[in-house]
Amino acid sequence: MAGTALVAGASGIVGGATAALLAAEGWTVHGLARRPTGQEGVLPVAADLQDVAGLASALAGLRPEVMFITTWLRQESEAENIRVNAAMVRNLLDGLRPAGSLRHIALVTGLKHYLGPFEAYGKGMLPQTPFREEQGRLEVENFYYAQEDEVFAAAARDGFGWSVHRPHTVIGKAVGNAMNMGTTLAAYATLCRETGRPFRFPGSAAQWNGLTDMTDARLLARHLLWAATTPAARDEAFNVVNGDVFRWSWMWGRIAGWFGLEAAPFDGTVRPLEAQMAEDAPVWRRIAGREGLVEPELGRLASAWHTDADLGRPIEVVTDMSKSRRLGFTAYQTTDEAFFDLFGQLRADRLIP
């Protein structure tokens, strides 16, 4: 049931995967980004979601039936996260309202719905794992909640359906993305191999020993499309993970092996990547020049701060997907193979040697 879609954040990990899937499925896809990447099969829409007039002009004449919101902007405080990111969603909805074409909006948030925002991440009274959609909001301000409220209010006003999608850490390809564990770990492994430093797990004992899960961007894209085209998924919030669980004590060795490295023994000490990689930008530029890589700036590839936040959590995090399974979504992706597929793509695209 192909139609016309608008993907907001089409240059990001989730937006890029979603736009690619829609195009492959025969949809007419408009990909909105501040700097569109020229993705095959995607009609570029250049716009800044904070520029109300410019956004309205860019959206004029578009009549999407479905919109996928897969973008956000990191700010210095949660109050600013709320102000800026809620306004971006509101500006999008207001910009498309004159067309009257929307029948569904899919909003991508994440497990900070359950874990709290960056300022209170993994602290205080948290719901028990595995996280389930019926667990309510935390009693803290959270920009995810503000984004949801903008969608809910517009849906009630204008009569379209919605779905909210809460992935765990997403594995996928993008350059310049604020949350990008897969490419961060690929860059870190490359730097360890280059410098002879040990490939050390940077996080907590809780993450090393505990169960966890992740989300492949390609699977998330399939989930977004499924919810947008499945009547039973209308006006529902969903967790979205690959379907397997693992311990980092196992996964770290798998990643090391792909890069021809030995995983260093973990002694329980947290060694944040942000500190480990703080002086590595010149090393990366040297590697990029020697190997002919297309991105010489390490900061465009690695988001060490976000990887540290995920791998440094003091609690076990696993996610329940029973709600989606009951409604008919059965896609599955092994997480180690998701990493390997990404690493292979990064190498083929000359982003890592």
LINURBEL-V70404 format. One record per residue. N is the residue number from 1. RES is the residue in three letters. PHI is phi as a letter, one per 30 degrees, with the letter a starting at -180 (none if undefined). PSI is psi as a letter, one per 30 degrees, with the letter a starting at -180 (999 if undefined). Layout:
# LINURBEL-V70404
n=(N	N)
res=(RES	RES)
phi=(PHI	PHI)
psi=(PSI	PSI)
This chain:
# LINURBEL-V70404
n=(1	2	3	4	5	6	7	8	9	10	11	12	13	14	15	16	17	18	19	20	21	22	23	24	25	26	27	28	29	30	31	32	33	34	35	36	37	38	39	40	41	42	43	44	45	46	47	48	49	50	51	52	53	54	55	56	57	58	59	60	61	62	63	64	65	66	67	68	69	70	71	72	73	74	75	76	77	78	79	80	81	82	83	84	85	86	87	88	89	90	91	92	93	94	95	96	97	98	99	100	101	102	103	104	105	106	107	108	109	110	111	112	113	114	115	116	117	118	119	120	121	122	123	124	125	126	127	128	129	130	131	132	133	134	135	136	137	138	139	140	141	142	143	144	145	146	147	148	149	150	151	152	153	154	155	156	157	158	159	160	161	162	163	164	165	166	167	168	169	170	171	172	173	174	175	176	177	178	179	180	181	182	183	184	185	186	187	188	189	190	191	192	193	194	195	196	197	198	199	200	201	202	203	204	205	206	207	208	209	210	211	212	213	214	215	216	217	218	219	220	221	222	223	224	225	226	227	228	229	230	231	232	233	234	235	236	237	238	239	240	241	242	243	244	245	246	247	248	249	250	251	252	253	254	255	256	257	258	259	260	261	262	263	264	265	266	267	268	269	270	271	272	273	274	275	276	277	278	279	280	281	282	283	284	285	286	287	288	289	290	291	292	293	294	295	296	297	298	299	300	301	302	303	304	305	306	307	308	309	310	311	312	313	314	315	316	317	318	319	320	321	322	323	324	325	326	327	328	329	330	331	332	333	334	335	336	337	338	339	340	341	342	343	344	345	346	347	348	349	350	351	352	353)
res=(MET	ALA	GLY	THR	ALA	LEU	VAL	ALA	GLY	ALA	SER	GLY	ILE	VAL	GLY	GLY	ALA	THR	ALA	ALA	LEU	LEU	ALA	ALA	GLU	GLY	TRP	THR	VAL	HIS	GLY	LEU	ALA	ARG	ARG	PRO	THR	GLY	GLN	GLU	GLY	VAL	LEU	PRO	VAL	ALA	ALA	ASP	LEU	GLN	ASP	VAL	ALA	GLY	LEU	ALA	SER	ALA	LEU	ALA	GLY	LEU	ARG	PRO	GLU	VAL	MET	PHE	ILE	THR	THR	TRP	LEU	ARG	GLN	GLU	SER	GLU	ALA	GLU	ASN	ILE	ARG	VAL	ASN	ALA	ALA	MET	VAL	ARG	ASN	LEU	LEU	ASP	GLY	LEU	ARG	PRO	ALA	GLY	SER	LEU	ARG	HIS	ILE	ALA	LEU	VAL	THR	GLY	LEU	LYS	HIS	TYR	LEU	GLY	PRO	PHE	GLU	ALA	TYR	GLY	LYS	GLY	MET	LEU	PRO	GLN	THR	PRO	PHE	ARG	GLU	GLU	GLN	GLY	ARG	LEU	GLU	VAL	GLU	ASN	PHE	TYR	TYR	ALA	GLN	GLU	ASP	GLU	VAL	PHE	ALA	ALA	ALA	ALA	ARG	ASP	GLY	PHE	GLY	TRP	SER	VAL	HIS	ARG	PRO	HIS	THR	VAL	ILE	GLY	LYS	ALA	VAL	GLY	ASN	ALA	MET	ASN	MET	GLY	THR	THR	LEU	ALA	ALA	TYR	ALA	THR	LEU	CYS	ARG	GLU	THR	GLY	ARG	PRO	PHE	ARG	PHE	PRO	GLY	SER	ALA	ALA	GLN	TRP	ASN	GLY	LEU	THR	ASP	MET	THR	ASP	ALA	ARG	LEU	LEU	ALA	ARG	HIS	LEU	LEU	TRP	ALA	ALA	THR	THR	PRO	ALA	ALA	ARG	ASP	GLU	ALA	PHE	ASN	VAL	VAL	ASN	GLY	ASP	VAL	PHE	ARG	TRP	SER	TRP	MET	TRP	GLY	ARG	ILE	ALA	GLY	TRP	PHE	GLY	LEU	GLU	ALA	ALA	PRO	PHE	ASP	GLY	THR	VAL	ARG	PRO	LEU	GLU	ALA	GLN	MET	ALA	GLU	ASP	ALA	PRO	VAL	TRP	ARG	ARG	ILE	ALA	GLY	ARG	GLU	GLY	LEU	VAL	GLU	PRO	GLU	LEU	GLY	ARG	LEU	ALA	SER	ALA	TRP	HIS	THR	ASP	ALA	ASP	LEU	GLY	ARG	PRO	ILE	GLU	VAL	VAL	THR	ASP	MET	SER	LYS	SER	ARG	ARG	LEU	GLY	PHE	THR	ALA	TYR	GLN	THR	THR	ASP	GLU	ALA	PHE	PHE	ASP	LEU	PHE	GLY	GLN	LEU	ARG	ALA	ASP	ARG	LEU	ILE	PRO)
phi=(none	d	a	c	b	c	c	d	j	d	c	c	d	d	d	d	d	d	d	d	d	d	d	d	d	j	d	d	c	c	c	c	a	d	b	e	c	i	d	d	i	b	d	d	b	c	a	c	d	c	c	e	d	d	d	e	d	d	d	e	j	d	b	d	d	b	b	c	c	b	b	a	b	d	b	d	b	d	e	d	e	d	d	d	d	d	d	d	d	d	d	d	d	d	d	c	e	e	d	i	c	d	c	a	b	c	c	c	c	l	d	d	e	c	c	j	d	e	d	b	d	i	c	i	d	c	d	d	c	d	d	b	d	d	d	d	d	d	d	b	d	a	d	d	d	d	d	e	d	d	d	d	d	d	d	d	d	c	i	c	d	b	b	c	b	c	d	d	e	c	c	l	c	a	c	i	d	d	b	b	d	e	d	d	d	d	d	d	d	d	d	d	d	d	c	i	d	d	d	c	d	d	c	c	d	d	d	d	c	d	d	a	b	b	b	d	e	d	d	d	d	d	d	d	d	e	d	d	b	c	e	d	c	d	h	b	c	b	d	b	b	d	j	c	b	a	c	d	d	c	d	d	d	d	d	e	d	d	c	i	c	c	d	d	e	c	c	j	d	d	b	e	d	e	d	d	c	e	c	c	e	d	d	d	d	d	d	d	d	d	c	i	d	d	b	d	c	e	d	d	c	c	c	d	e	d	d	d	d	d	d	c	d	d	b	d	b	b	b	c	c	e	d	d	e	d	c	j	d	b	d	b	b	d	d	d	d	d	d	d	d	d	e	d	d	d	d	d	d	i	c	b	d)
psi=(i	l	b	k	l	k	j	k	h	f	f	a	e	e	e	e	e	e	e	e	e	e	e	f	g	g	l	j	k	k	j	k	l	e	i	k	f	h	k	k	g	k	j	k	j	j	l	k	f	f	j	e	e	e	e	e	e	e	f	k	f	k	i	k	e	k	k	j	j	g	l	l	k	k	l	f	l	e	e	e	e	e	e	e	e	e	e	e	e	e	e	e	e	e	f	f	e	f	e	g	f	k	f	k	k	k	k	k	c	a	f	f	e	f	f	l	l	e	f	h	k	g	l	a	j	l	l	k	l	k	k	k	f	f	k	a	k	l	h	l	k	k	f	e	e	e	e	e	e	e	e	e	e	e	e	e	e	f	g	l	l	l	k	k	k	i	l	a	k	k	k	l	k	l	k	g	k	f	j	i	e	e	e	e	e	e	e	e	e	e	e	e	e	e	f	g	l	k	j	k	k	f	a	l	e	e	e	e	f	l	k	l	l	l	k	k	e	e	e	e	e	e	e	e	e	e	e	f	g	j	e	f	f	k	h	l	k	k	k	j	l	e	f	l	l	l	k	f	f	e	e	e	e	e	e	e	e	e	g	g	l	k	k	k	k	k	g	f	k	k	i	k	e	e	e	e	g	e	g	f	e	e	e	e	e	e	e	e	e	e	f	h	l	f	j	f	j	e	f	f	e	k	i	e	e	e	e	e	e	e	f	g	k	g	l	k	j	l	k	k	g	e	e	e	e	e	g	g	j	g	k	k	k	k	e	e	e	e	e	e	e	e	e	e	e	e	e	e	g	h	f	l	999)
